[in-house]
């Protein structure tokens, strides 16, 4: 088997100094081969988000009443959950089912 020796190895880049102005050696290499820097664009419809927030603010906070009732039941020792319901909830969590 013959190995093609015409492959050009990249230049060895020396250590970089912190605080040195100008593009880094890796940026120069990327420009040489035509690569562009990574870029992320996130598009969010701001009006839609604001509308959803307003809708949530308009909903009554009924869950707080439910939490208070359950807290009192737990503190009083009267909150009982059937073993079968606990087992079903545990298996649902393990299997990823809701």
VENCOR-V534685 format. One record per run of one state. SS is the DSSP state (2 for helix, 1 for strand, 0 for the rest). FROM is the first residue (numbers start at 1). LEN is the number of residues. Records with the same first field share a line. If there is no record, write none. Layout:
# VENCOR-V534685
SS->FROM-LEN ; FROM-LEN
This chain:
# VENCOR-V534685
0->1-24 ; 33-13 ; 59-3 ; 77-6 ; 96-3
2->25-8 ; 46-13 ; 62-15 ; 83-13
